[in-house]
Amino acid sequence: MQIEIRGLEKLSFRERQVVALKETGVSSEAIAKRLGLSPATVATLYNRAKTKGYQVVLVISGDPLGVMAAEDEDEEEI
């Protein structure tokens, strides 16, 4: 599974860094430590980025969630 962030061109470099880390599940405290920022700055950058409107899209290869086979079987019954 991959993550795609659409609309990154609207964000500053620092906002891109924070969004990429935050949207992959990294805590604000860990982001602050990794980027040498305060947690308050991380929160500000993340909130500013959200107002600029980006989208997070999951790109899933195959059927790791086990939902596609069930859908195919349901279609055959119809």
N, CA, C and O atoms as a DFTB+ gen file, in Angstrom:
312 C
 N C O
     1  1       0.846      -1.167       0.000
     2  2       0.000       0.000       0.000
     3  2       0.895       1.236       0.000
     4  3       1.908       1.289       0.699
     5  1       0.508       2.210      -0.784
     6  2       1.252       3.470      -0.851
     7  2       0.296       4.612      -0.530
     8  3      -0.923       4.468      -0.624
     9  1       0.861       5.727      -0.157
    10  2       0.072       6.922       0.090
    11  2       0.447       7.957      -0.957
    12  3       1.625       8.142      -1.265
    13  1      -0.543       8.621      -1.496
    14  2      -0.321       9.695      -2.465
    15  2      -0.947      10.949      -1.889
    16  3      -2.091      10.929      -1.434
    17  1      -0.200      12.033      -1.909
    18  2      -0.722      13.298      -1.403
    19  2      -0.873      14.238      -2.592
    20  3       0.111      14.670      -3.193
    21  1      -2.108      14.538      -2.912
    22  2      -2.402      15.428      -4.043
    23  2      -2.523      16.860      -3.553
    24  3      -3.076      17.123      -2.486
    25  1      -2.006      17.763      -4.336
    26  2      -2.053      19.175      -3.982
    27  2      -0.824      19.656      -3.236
    28  3      -0.843      20.736      -2.647
    29  1       0.252      18.866      -3.252
    30  2       1.480      19.267      -2.550
    31  2       2.070      20.563      -3.094
    32  3       2.750      21.297      -2.377
    33  1       1.800      20.838      -4.374
    34  2       2.366      22.057      -4.977
    35  2       1.854      23.318      -4.292
    36  3       2.464      24.379      -4.423
    37  1       0.750      23.221      -3.567
    38  2       0.184      24.366      -2.848
    39  2       0.908      24.633      -1.526
    40  3       0.759      25.702      -0.935
    41  1       1.691      23.655      -1.070
    42  2       2.300      23.727       0.252
    43  2       3.757      24.152       0.202
    44  3       4.458      23.904      -0.779
    45  1       4.205      24.798       1.279
    46  2       5.624      25.131       1.398
    47  2       6.411      23.837       1.643
    48  3       5.832      22.787       1.923
    49  1       7.722      23.933       1.534
    50  2       8.571      22.762       1.749
    51  2       8.364      22.177       3.144
    52  3       8.215      20.964       3.287
    53  1       8.352      23.031       4.178
    54  2       8.177      22.568       5.556
    55  2       6.792      21.959       5.744
    56  3       6.651      20.939       6.419
    57  1       5.770      22.574       5.155
    58  2       4.421      22.022       5.246
    59  2       4.375      20.636       4.604
    60  3       3.729      19.729       5.128
    61  1       5.055      20.472       3.478
    62  2       5.107      19.165       2.811
    63  2       5.741      18.121       3.716
    64  3       5.242      17.001       3.821
    65  1       6.841      18.487       4.372
    66  2       7.509      17.555       5.274
    67  2       6.569      17.126       6.405
    68  3       6.439      15.939       6.701
    69  1       5.925      18.097       7.021
    70  2       5.035      17.815       8.149
    71  2       3.849      16.962       7.690
    72  3       3.499      15.983       8.349
    73  1       3.238      17.326       6.574
    74  2       2.084      16.574       6.069
    75  2       2.472      15.139       5.747
    76  3       1.760      14.207       6.119
    77  1       3.590      14.951       5.061
    78  2       4.020      13.599       4.688
    79  2       4.211      12.731       5.928
    80  3       3.796      11.572       5.945
    81  1       4.827      13.279       6.950
    82  2       5.053      12.513       8.173
    83  2       3.757      12.307       8.951
    84  3       3.472      11.200       9.409
    85  1       2.983      13.362       9.098
    86  2       1.738      13.295       9.876
    87  2       0.745      12.321       9.242
    88  3       0.107      11.544       9.954
    89  1       0.607      12.351       7.935
    90  2      -0.365      11.502       7.251
    91  2       0.068      10.041       7.173
    92  3      -0.727       9.176       6.806
    93  1       1.317       9.766       7.515
    94  2       1.759       8.369       7.587
    95  2       1.799       7.876       9.029
    96  3       2.329       6.801       9.310
    97  1       1.233       8.670       9.944
    98  2       1.059       8.214      11.311
    99  2       2.119       8.609      12.308
   100  3       2.104       8.125      13.440
   101  1       3.033       9.467      11.927
   102  2       4.083       9.910      12.854
   103  2       3.483      10.965      13.786
   104  3       2.760      11.851      13.331
   105  1       3.773      10.879      15.062
   106  2       3.221      11.823      16.039
   107  2       3.848      13.206      15.859
   108  3       4.941      13.350      15.312
   109  1       3.125      14.206      16.332
   110  2       3.625      15.581      16.255
   111  2       4.938      15.744      17.013
   112  3       5.832      16.465      16.569
   113  1       5.052      15.072      18.154
   114  2       6.274      15.162      18.948
   115  2       7.462      14.562      18.202
   116  3       8.561      15.116      18.220
   117  1       7.232      13.423      17.546
   118  2       8.304      12.787      16.777
   119  2       8.688      13.627      15.564
   120  3       9.864      13.704      15.207
   121  1       7.703      14.256      14.933
   122  2       7.982      15.135      13.790
   123  2       8.822      16.320      14.252
   124  3       9.801      16.686      13.601
   125  1       8.440      16.914      15.373
   126  2       9.179      18.063      15.916
   127  2      10.634      17.695      16.163
   128  3      11.547      18.439      15.804
   129  1      10.836      16.547      16.777
   130  2      12.200      16.106      17.076
   131  2      12.985      15.843      15.792
   132  3      14.137      16.260      15.667
   133  1      12.360      15.153      14.841
   134  2      13.040      14.802      13.588
   135  2      13.415      16.032      12.772
   136  3      14.488      16.078      12.170
   137  1      12.524      17.038      12.750
   138  2      12.772      18.228      11.926
   139  2      13.415      19.378      12.692
   140  3      13.711      20.421      12.109
   141  1      13.632      19.198      13.987
   142  2      14.249      20.261      14.784
   143  2      13.332      21.447      14.988
   144  3      13.777      22.594      14.986
   145  1      12.031      21.166      15.167
   146  2      11.031      22.213      15.366
   147  2      10.370      22.022      16.717
   148  3      10.530      20.980      17.352
   149  1       9.636      23.014      17.151
   150  2       8.839      22.850      18.363
   151  2       7.526      22.168      17.983
   152  3       7.083      22.282      16.840
   153  1       6.894      21.457      18.931
   154  2       5.594      20.857      18.644
   155  2       4.547      21.887      18.212
   156  3       3.674      21.581      17.399
   157  1       4.631      23.104      18.753
   158  2       3.695      24.164      18.368
   159  2       3.878      24.546      16.898
   160  3       2.900      24.799      16.195
   161  1       5.127      24.586      16.435
   162  2       5.402      24.905      15.032
   163  2       4.881      23.807      14.128
   164  3       4.343      24.092      13.058
   165  1       5.031      22.552      14.539
   166  2       4.501      21.427      13.763
   167  2       2.988      21.571      13.634
   168  3       2.439      21.406      12.545
   169  1       2.313      21.879      14.739
   170  2       0.861      22.052      14.716
   171  2       0.457      23.192      13.792
   172  3      -0.508      23.069      13.037
   173  1       1.186      24.299      13.848
   174  2       0.892      25.445      12.982
   175  2       1.065      25.083      11.515
   176  3       0.212      25.408      10.689
   177  1       2.165      24.413      11.187
   178  2       2.421      24.023       9.801
   179  2       1.355      23.056       9.290
   180  3       0.896      23.172       8.154
   181  1       0.968      22.108      10.130
   182  2      -0.050      21.126       9.731
   183  2      -1.407      21.802       9.525
   184  3      -2.097      21.531       8.542
   185  1      -1.780      22.670      10.445
   186  2      -3.060      23.374      10.311
   187  2      -3.076      24.304       9.103
   188  3      -4.091      24.408       8.416
   189  1      -1.975      24.971       8.844
   190  2      -1.878      25.844       7.674
   191  2      -2.003      25.027       6.389
   192  3      -2.675      25.438       5.443
   193  1      -1.352      23.869       6.368
   194  2      -1.418      23.002       5.184
   195  2      -2.842      22.517       4.937
   196  3      -3.292      22.458       3.792
   197  1      -3.552      22.168       6.014
   198  2      -4.928      21.697       5.862
   199  2      -5.823      22.763       5.247
   200  3      -6.738      22.439       4.490
   201  1      -5.571      24.033       5.563
   202  2      -6.402      25.108       5.002
   203  2      -6.122      25.321       3.522
   204  3      -6.951      25.893       2.813
   205  1      -4.966      24.869       3.047
   206  2      -4.613      25.021       1.632
   207  2      -5.216      23.919       0.766
   208  3      -5.174      23.999      -0.462
   209  1      -5.765      22.910       1.391
   210  2      -6.517      21.892       0.673
   211  2      -5.693      20.880      -0.101
   212  3      -5.545      20.998      -1.318
   213  1      -5.169      19.914       0.575
   214  2      -4.516      18.787      -0.084
   215  2      -5.389      17.554       0.148
   216  3      -6.263      17.566       1.015
   217  1      -5.156      16.502      -0.616
   218  2      -5.900      15.256      -0.462
   219  2      -4.938      14.098      -0.261
   220  3      -3.878      14.044      -0.884
   221  1      -5.311      13.178       0.606
   222  2      -4.529      11.967       0.826
   223  2      -5.278      10.825       0.151
   224  3      -6.464      10.606       0.402
   225  1      -4.569      10.102      -0.709
   226  2      -5.149       8.986      -1.443
   227  2      -4.334       7.740      -1.142
   228  3      -3.107       7.764      -1.233
   229  1      -5.002       6.654      -0.786
   230  2      -4.328       5.373      -0.595
   231  2      -4.292       4.630      -1.921
   232  3      -5.319       4.478      -2.581
   233  1      -3.119       4.172      -2.306
   234  2      -2.948       3.387      -3.517
   235  2      -2.693       1.954      -3.063
   236  3      -1.647       1.648      -2.491
   237  1      -3.663       1.081      -3.324
   238  2      -3.597      -0.287      -2.838
   239  2      -3.412      -1.227      -4.019
   240  3      -4.202      -1.209      -4.962
   241  1      -2.376      -2.042      -3.968
   242  2      -2.121      -3.038      -5.011
   243  2      -2.724      -4.368      -4.586
   244  3      -2.601      -4.775      -3.431
   245  1      -3.368      -5.035      -5.516
   246  2      -3.947      -6.334      -5.205
   247  2      -5.169      -6.193      -4.323
   248  3      -5.963      -5.269      -4.501
   249  1      -5.328      -7.093      -3.380
   250  2      -6.486      -7.094      -2.487
   251  2      -6.064      -7.376      -1.046
   252  3      -6.499      -8.371      -0.467
   253  1      -5.219      -6.513      -0.450
   254  2      -4.755      -6.781       0.903
   255  2      -5.860      -6.689       1.958
   256  3      -5.695      -7.180       3.075
   257  1      -6.972      -6.067       1.610
   258  2      -8.067      -5.930       2.567
   259  2      -9.076      -7.064       2.454
   260  3      -9.978      -7.184       3.283
   261  1      -8.924      -7.892       1.432
   262  2      -9.809      -9.030       1.247
   263  2     -11.229      -8.672       0.879
   264  3     -12.162      -9.394       1.229
   265  1     -11.406      -7.565       0.177
   266  2     -12.760      -7.139      -0.179
   267  2     -13.109      -7.341      -1.648
   268  3     -14.288      -7.380      -1.998
   269  1     -12.129      -7.468      -2.493
   270  2     -12.412      -7.566      -3.924
   271  2     -13.018      -8.921      -4.298
   272  3     -13.947      -8.962      -5.105
   273  1     -12.534     -10.005      -3.753
   274  2     -13.050     -11.331      -4.074
   275  2     -14.507     -11.435      -3.651
   276  3     -15.323     -11.994      -4.384
   277  1     -14.845     -10.908      -2.484
   278  2     -16.223     -10.961      -2.001
   279  2     -17.138     -10.162      -2.916
   280  3     -18.279     -10.557      -3.158
   281  1     -16.644      -9.043      -3.422
   282  2     -17.447      -8.219      -4.327
   283  2     -17.718      -8.964      -5.622
   284  3     -18.834      -8.916      -6.140
   285  1     -16.704      -9.657      -6.157
   286  2     -16.871     -10.422      -7.385
   287  2     -17.909     -11.521      -7.200
   288  3     -18.718     -11.762      -8.095
   289  1     -17.897     -12.189      -6.049
   290  2     -18.852     -13.256      -5.774
   291  2     -20.267     -12.697      -5.672
   292  3     -21.218     -13.326      -6.136
   293  1     -20.413     -11.506      -5.060
   294  2     -21.724     -10.879      -4.951
   295  2     -22.274     -10.518      -6.322
   296  3     -23.474     -10.653      -6.560
   297  1     -21.415     -10.063      -7.225
   298  2     -21.849      -9.699      -8.567
   299  2     -22.327     -10.913      -9.345
   300  3     -23.266     -10.817     -10.134
   301  1     -21.687     -12.056      -9.126
   302  2     -22.091     -13.278      -9.835
   303  2     -23.451     -13.748      -9.409
   304  3     -24.168     -14.343     -10.213
   305  1     -23.842     -13.500      -8.153
   306  2     -25.141     -13.934      -7.652
   307  2     -26.284     -13.113      -8.217
   308  3     -27.418     -13.588      -8.254
   309  1     -26.019     -11.910      -8.651
   310  2     -27.063     -11.017      -9.132
   311  2     -27.614     -11.458     -10.452
   312  3     -28.506     -10.808     -10.996
